[in-house]
Amino acid sequence: MTAWLLDGLLAGMLVVTAVSVLVSQSLFRAVVMFIAFGMLMALAWMRLQAPDIALAEAAIGAGLTGVLLLDAVAHFRRGGGTDSGGDQG
């Protein structure tokens, strides 16, 4: 009985975080909620007894993608639209 309750709570939290990512007005908040969604998905994969997929979701979905998105938000906030160096010809 407790397993069904935990699974239902996890599914509800997944839906809530997914909707909050979609309706968020702040880019930073959307990225943070996306990272939380990835961690909840990793937990859901563990509940489904798929630890390899859970590890990949945590590392790639929440970790790497989250860091890249946070860097993109920081770059966007600085107003950097053009690259100041490199091969511009």
N, C-alpha and C positions, 0 to 999 in steps of 0.2 A: 504493500500500500504506500509506503514511504517513497519507493522508487518511482511510482507513477506521479506522486506529488512533486518530487524533484524534477522529473522530466517535464512535467507541465509548467513548472516555474521557470525552468531553463528555456523552454519554447516561448513562453510569454516574454521573458527578458530579451530574447533574440528579436522578437517582433518589435518590442518597444525601442530597442537600440537602432534597429534598421529604420524605423519610421523617424526617429529623432535625427539620424544622419540626413535623411531626405528633406526634412522640413527646417533644418537648422539655418539660421540667418548668418551665423558666424562660421567662417572657414575653419578656424582653429577648433571650435567646438565640434564641427562635423568630423574633422580628422580624429580627434580624441574619441568620439563615439564610434568611429570606424575601427579604431584599435580595440576598443572594448568589445565591439561586435566580433572581431577576429578572435579574441581570447575566449569569448563565450562559445564561438564555433569550435574552438579547440576542445573546450570542455564537453561540448555535445559529441564530438567525435570520440572522446574518451568514454563517454557513457554508452556509445555504440560499439565499444570494444575494438576501436581502430586506432591504436596508439601511434602507428606510423603516420597516418593522415593527420592526427592531432598535432604531432610534432611539426610536420610540414606547415600546417595552418598557423601554428603559433610563431614559427620562425619566419615564414614568408608573408603570410596574410596579415599578421598583426605587427611583427617585428620590422622586417625590411621595408615593406610597403608603407607602414606607418611612419618610419623615419624619413623615407623619401618624400612623403606627402607633407610632413611637418617642415622639412627643408624647403619645399616648394612654397608653402604658406609664408614662411619667413622671407623668402626671396621676393614673393609678391608684395608683402607688407613694406619691404625696403624700397619698393618702386623700381626694382631692376627688371626692365623689360628688354633692354638691349645689352649685349655682351660688350664690355669695354676693351677686351683684348681678343687675340686669336686671329683667325684668318678672315679678315674683312677686307674685301678688295675693291 
